[in-house]
Amino acid sequence: MPPALPSTPPGLRRRALALGLGAWGLWPALAPGLPARRLQFPRDHGSHPEMRTEWWYITGHAEAGGRPWGFQVTFFRSRVDIAQGLQSAFAAKQLLFAHAAVTDVQGRRLLHDQRIARAGFGVAQASEQDTRIRLHDWTLERSDAAPGAVSRYSARVEGASFGLDLRFDTTQPVLPQGQEGLSRKGPEAAQASYYYSQPQLAVSGSLAVEGQRMQIATGTGRAWLDHEWSEALMHPEAVGWDWIGMNLADGSALTAFRLRRADGSALWAGGSWRAPGGPVQVFAAQEVAFTPGHVWASPSSGARYPVQWRVQTPAGLFEVRALLDGQELDSSGSTGAIYWEGLSELLDAAGQPVGRGYLEMTGYAKPLRL
């Protein structure tokens, strides 16, 4: 665990906000509402250090070595307000964190690793001009594969027992979440973030497990990228959230999330749906409902995670099933949280598989203290 830092970060979703960054205590007690604005690219692919929390998150699946795999690569940036007035070049004004994981579906195991460093000195950096992030030897970069058209993301990770050298090519336009990229995360206006997704990314490259390098089989991989940044805090009643990002086989993209109270009831919800070539359909808070099914108990943390869900949305009723129950990640060495993040299958109301993606569940091992 890194040295103790001041005390409290961010609002929803995924990652930084709540994957435990709040445990560092880096956030002030109050945050103003965010103004609506049009996202500008490539600038908004880059870092926003004036905002307190940010993350770039890629999840996906592919076949390699004749076997199915899932993977996660996440970079977080967190502004340390208490350090902003310090003059020393060594002051930890911005912290960078990273999580990476590989799900071995056939081997029924999860491999994961993590990194943390203060920004600067060539060790950790996040460009403001575009997605160019480095944390020691882990990197994530975006480039234009075709001028003015296709984006390509490249991720390189070398963990203790696995490695990822992956490329992700966009096949669809950017998907702004919420109202043109301003996404509410709670009943108060201050609980919001700027948020866009890149669904249906085509995957290529290779992965290595325990020294064995395997090429991604052509046409077998799909991934999802989220980029989100915020000043917002989670609502005081929220203890965590449940979230899905699903690529459907027909090219559609489904997002759904809810924030939970301690009794398991929904405090807020939302999401979106986009069919290929169609407009984004934004879900209102009262239009999304998560109903838990099968529960898996972690032998490590004791947390009980619903690894099967029925998710009601305006786009239809879906079922989400984890392809491996044991996909819990312990990030005590970086953000400090224990959470569940894993490859899952999406089924329609008739029980037919229609897509795959990732399910994330936070606040089950212990409430997120933001």
Phi and psi in degrees as a GROMACS rama.xvg file:
@    title "Ramachandran Plot"
@    xaxis  label "Phi"
@    yaxis  label "Psi"
@TYPE xy
-67.7566  168.58  PRO-2
-58.5924  149.793  PRO-3
-64.6003  141.323  ALA-4
-118.556  169.661  LEU-5
-40.3533  -131.252  PRO-6
-160.874  83.8074  SER-7
145.213  107.519  THR-8
-95.9616  -144.14  PRO-9
-93.5883  171.533  PRO-10
-68.5969  -139.065  GLY-11
-81.6567  176.261  LEU-12
65.2538  151.717  ARG-13
10.6801  138.495  ARG-14
67.3996  -142.328  ARG-15
-30.6841  -59.3602  ALA-16
-45.1411  -49.67  LEU-17
-125.247  -0.208423  ALA-18
-71.1395  29.4419  LEU-19
105.918  -5.65307  GLY-20
-59.4539  -25.4133  LEU-21
-62.0601  -25.6016  GLY-22
-65.4617  -20.3249  ALA-23
-77.4205  -18.6291  TRP-24
67.7464  49.9088  GLY-25
-102.17  1.90634  LEU-26
-111.811  149.635  TRP-27
-75.082  173.029  PRO-28
-71.5223  -29.3471  ALA-29
-129.535  152.476  LEU-30
-140.26  137.431  ALA-31
-75.0882  163.135  PRO-32
-68.2979  152.046  GLY-33
-88.2671  139.376  LEU-34
-75.902  145.749  PRO-35
-67.9908  138.597  ALA-36
-157.807  158.656  ARG-37
-84.2197  130.788  ARG-38
-68.0816  139.234  LEU-39
-118.098  127.069  GLN-40
-118.191  143.92  PHE-41
-85.1828  -5.17017  PRO-42
-51.3932  -45.983  ARG-43
-77.6164  -3.10007  ASP-44
-71.9182  -20.9032  HIS-45
-86.8455  -173.098  GLY-46
-78.3444  153.895  SER-47
-127.275  75.2059  HIS-48
-64.6026  -16.7551  PRO-49
-72.5032  -15.402  GLU-50
-96.4434  153.629  MET-51
-82.1668  -27.9275  ARG-52
-140.779  143.64  THR-53
-156.465  149.621  GLU-54
-150.06  153.007  TRP-55
-120.335  124.869  TRP-56
-135.46  121.815  TYR-57
-122.15  127.873  ILE-58
-128.97  154.473  THR-59
-177.302  -173.225  GLY-60
-146.741  155.894  HIS-61
-167.599  168.709  ALA-62
-106.106  139.004  GLU-63
-152.044  138.306  ALA-64
62.4528  26.6633  GLY-65
74.5974  15.3348  GLY-66
-133.61  153.371  ARG-67
-84.7889  143.386  PRO-68
-136.809  152.085  TRP-69
-117.104  159.1  GLY-70
-152.514  152.477  PHE-71
-136.99  134.791  GLN-72
-134.683  119.073  VAL-73
-132.519  129.807  THR-74
-114.837  133.378  PHE-75
-117.662  145.859  PHE-76
-125.421  135.548  ARG-77
-134.979  125.068  SER-78
-81.657  131.908  ARG-79
-98.7293  99.2619  VAL-80
-60.8687  -37.4816  ASP-81
-64.9694  -20.3341  ILE-82
-96.6993  -4.14267  ALA-83
-63.9142  -31.0415  GLN-84
-87.7741  -1.91731  GLY-85
-76.5896  142.816  LEU-86
-90.7084  -19.3041  GLN-87
-65.6326  138.271  SER-88
-65.9927  -16.7092  ALA-89
-90.2392  -3.08451  PHE-90
-63.685  135.016  ALA-91
-83.768  74.098  ALA-92
-75.9349  -31.1291  LYS-93
-133.153  134.762  GLN-94
-110.165  141.115  LEU-95
-116.463  136.06  LEU-96
-125.421  157.709  PHE-97
-149.923  140.816  ALA-98
-123.303  143.567  HIS-99
-143.404  147.185  ALA-100
-152.917  152.471  ALA-101
-128.458  129.183  VAL-102
-100.087  117.086  THR-103
-92.8312  95.0263  ASP-104
-63.3157  -46.4024  VAL-105
-68.111  -39.7384  GLN-106
-82.0053  -4.62224  GLY-107
55.9045  50.6094  ARG-108
-148.84  157.945  ARG-109
-120.284  130.544  LEU-110
-111.942  133.987  LEU-111
-150  160.161  HIS-112
-151.644  172.562  ASP-113
-154.673  160.196  GLN-114
-141.296  155.788  ARG-115
-152.613  141.671  ILE-116
-165.089  155.358  ALA-117
-79.6433  149.565  ARG-118
-69.327  142.656  ALA-119
120.807  173.614  GLY-120
60.2644  22.3208  PHE-121
73.4669  0.99962  GLY-122
-87.8034  -42.3306  VAL-123
-142.509  132.621  ALA-124
-158.681  150.922  GLN-125
-136.936  111.256  ALA-126
-64.0712  145.847  SER-127
-88.6512  -13.2479  GLU-128
-85.6648  -30.1461  GLN-129
-166.269  176.792  ASP-130
-73.8313  99.8239  THR-131
-144.217  99.5274  ARG-132
-123.995  134.708  ILE-133
-131.603  135.229  ARG-134
-139.528  99.5253  LEU-135
56.0166  -120.609  HIS-136
-98.6782  11.335  ASP-137
-98.0073  134.936  TRP-138
-139.947  153.18  THR-139
-141.544  125.589  LEU-140
-138.563  147.741  GLU-141
-114.044  144.149  ARG-142
-143.509  166.705  SER-143
-91.4383  107.412  ASP-144
-68.4668  -30.4694  ALA-145
-138.528  128.886  ALA-146
-50.2405  125.113  PRO-147
71.0718  8.42225  GLY-148
-129.338  -98.6204  ALA-149
-77.4086  134.725  VAL-150
-95.0651  143.473  SER-151
-123.99  126.455  ARG-152
-102.844  139.28  TYR-153
-123.474  127.976  SER-154
-123.778  132.776  ALA-155
-130.239  124.487  ARG-156
-138.139  133.311  VAL-157
-123.851  103.087  GLU-158
-94.6327  -177.15  GLY-159
-66.032  -35.5343  ALA-160
-127.165  5.78349  SER-161
-154.726  163.845  PHE-162
-143.962  149.593  GLY-163
-129.661  129.189  LEU-164
-132.797  87.7548  ASP-165
-122.085  149.951  LEU-166
-125.299  142.608  ARG-167
-130.383  115.647  PHE-168
-103.8  131.883  ASP-169
-70.2941  140.772  THR-170
-118.375  -6.34955  THR-171
-140.911  162.941  GLN-172
-65.494  163.425  PRO-173
-54.3116  141.073  VAL-174
-109.279  101.276  LEU-175
-72.8324  131.914  PRO-176
-91.0735  155.552  GLN-177
68.1547  -142.57  GLY-178
-92.2592  91.8191  GLN-179
55.3681  36.1153  GLU-180
104.867  -5.47916  GLY-181
-103.527  110.513  LEU-182
-110.548  119.832  SER-183
-72.9695  140.518  ARG-184
-123.987  10.8375  LYS-185
-175.262  176.798  GLY-186
-72.1875  -13.4941  PRO-187
-106.288  145.305  GLU-188
-59.3085  -29.0378  ALA-189
-66.533  -20.6271  ALA-190
-90.4708  83.8472  GLN-191
-155.2  165.517  ALA-192
-148.162  159.155  SER-193
-86.029  133.224  TYR-194
-157.23  125.218  TYR-195
-138.123  159.503  TYR-196
-124.056  158.701  SER-197
-126.817  86.7504  GLN-198
-80.3361  171.524  PRO-199
55.2878  39.9171  GLN-200
-73.4565  133.09  LEU-201
-81.4484  133.716  ALA-202
-107.529  136.063  VAL-203
-144.052  174.777  SER-204
113.913  -144.583  GLY-205
-151.857  160.879  SER-206
-134.292  151.188  LEU-207
-124.392  135.996  ALA-208
-129.585  119.63  VAL-209
50.8987  44.5499  GLU-210
87.2915  -7.38388  GLY-211
-97.5546  113.78  GLN-212
-88.1739  130.978  ARG-213
-130.061  134.291  MET-214
-81.0174  141.443  GLN-215
-67.9172  126.787  ILE-216
-67.9258  132.329  ALA-217
-55.83  130.236  THR-218
79.5218  4.93783  GLY-219
-98.0562  -11.955  THR-220
-108.653  144.767  GLY-221
-140.015  143.135  ARG-222
-137.802  170.802  ALA-223
-138.941  131.342  TRP-224
-116.105  134.49  LEU-225
-117.915  136.6  ASP-226
-127.967  125.098  HIS-227
-144.665  140.215  GLU-228
-145.137  148.577  TRP-229
-161.352  160.48  SER-230
-106.572  -6.17545  GLU-231
-76.7106  153.294  ALA-232
-104.321  151.275  LEU-233
-64.8532  148.982  MET-234
-59.8827  143.632  HIS-235
-56.2662  -27.1013  PRO-236
-83.224  -12.8419  GLU-237
-79.8547  134.608  ALA-238
-109.296  -12.5662  VAL-239
171.546  -169.426  GLY-240
-149.421  167.263  TRP-241
-124.222  137.974  ASP-242
-147.782  143.961  TRP-243
-133.177  144.368  ILE-244
-131.058  112.454  GLY-245
-124.241  127.33  MET-246
-92.7284  119.82  ASN-247
-89.4345  154.084  LEU-248
-63.2191  -26.1401  ALA-249
-85.4888  3.60244  ASP-250
97.5998  -4.02194  GLY-251
-73.4452  163.719  SER-252
-133.673  129.549  ALA-253
-122.222  126.439  LEU-254
-119.643  137.896  THR-255
-152.56  141.591  ALA-256
-150.493  161.067  PHE-257
-148.302  146.081  ARG-258
-97.3972  139.915  LEU-259
-111.179  145.704  ARG-260
-83.6455  173.794  ARG-261
-61.9194  -29.3005  ALA-262
-84.8403  4.07206  ASP-263
90.3339  -5.93248  GLY-264
-77.6088  158.287  SER-265
-82.1298  129.582  ALA-266
-92.0558  -36.2739  LEU-267
-156.897  156.518  TRP-268
-152.453  167.571  ALA-269
-179.92  -169.679  GLY-270
150.487  -167.598  GLY-271
-160.586  164.337  SER-272
-141.175  135.889  TRP-273
-140.12  121.261  ARG-274
-81.9389  157.893  ALA-275
-55.6896  124.372  PRO-276
77.0329  -0.1812  GLY-277
-100.417  174.779  GLY-278
-76.9331  164.663  PRO-279
-80.3336  129.252  VAL-280
-100.091  114.847  GLN-281
-92.9698  132.847  VAL-282
-91.0322  134.497  PHE-283
-77.6287  159.549  ALA-284
-57.7258  -38.9762  ALA-285
-80.7172  -3.21148  GLN-286
-95.8041  -2.38882  GLU-287
-119.526  130.498  VAL-288
-136.782  131.737  ALA-289
-107.16  125.601  PHE-290
-119.498  118.343  THR-291
-73.4748  150.586  PRO-292
-120.924  -121.989  GLY-293
-57.81  135.82  HIS-294
-113.703  135.326  VAL-295
-110.56  132.202  TRP-296
-100.002  122.939  ALA-297
-72.7759  125.636  SER-298
-71.6447  -16.4259  PRO-299
-87.0999  -52.0928  SER-300
-99.049  -19.2509  SER-301
83.0978  -4.31727  GLY-302
-67.4131  147.109  ALA-303
-112.598  113.463  ARG-304
-108.873  128.389  TYR-305
-70.865  110.287  PRO-306
-98.7363  11.9541  VAL-307
-141.127  131.179  GLN-308
-136.477  149.832  TRP-309
-105.229  124.553  ARG-310
-119.71  114.672  VAL-311
-93.7314  127.707  GLN-312
-139.271  166.328  THR-313
-62.8765  -18.5117  PRO-314
-88.0136  -3.09101  ALA-315
135.026  175.214  GLY-316
-98.0866  130.378  LEU-317
-129.792  157.962  PHE-318
-118.186  137.394  GLU-319
-114.989  126.807  VAL-320
-128.506  125.476  ARG-321
-65.2221  137.131  ALA-322
-81.1697  -12.3607  LEU-323
-150.857  124.195  LEU-324
-64.241  -44.0738  ASP-325
-83.2585  73.9974  GLY-326
-122.367  41.9122  GLN-327
-85.6404  137.504  GLU-328
-115.945  131.69  LEU-329
-103.573  108.56  ASP-330
-104.233  35.5009  SER-331
-59.5497  -24.5798  SER-332
-83.743  0.808867  GLY-333
-141.023  -88.1557  SER-334
-78.2723  -17.5557  THR-335
91.3473  -2.36209  GLY-336
-98.9192  159.901  ALA-337
-115.22  124.65  ILE-338
-147.062  168.351  TYR-339
-111.898  127.748  TRP-340
-144.72  112.261  GLU-341
-155.538  158.344  GLY-342
-63.9325  131.726  LEU-343
-142.254  158.809  SER-344
-103.273  144.668  GLU-345
-109.886  129.506  LEU-346
-119.917  150.5  LEU-347
-84.7381  -176.076  ASP-348
-63.1305  -22.5158  ALA-349
-88.9409  1.21598  ALA-350
84.6677  12.8172  GLY-351
-93.1097  134.685  GLN-352
-63.0465  130.847  PRO-353
-127.571  -5.97766  VAL-354
179.344  177.892  GLY-355
-140.437  157.392  ARG-356
-179.452  -154.431  GLY-357
-121.354  143.121  TYR-358
-110.298  133.768  LEU-359
-124.184  136.702  GLU-360
-135.635  123.759  MET-361
-122.263  158.882  THR-362
81.2557  15.1796  GLY-363
-91.4153  -36.2252  TYR-364
-71.9401  -38.6603  ALA-365
-163.082  153.061  LYS-366
-60.423  143.604  PRO-367
-73.6187  124.254  LEU-368
-102.873  95.2891  ARG-369
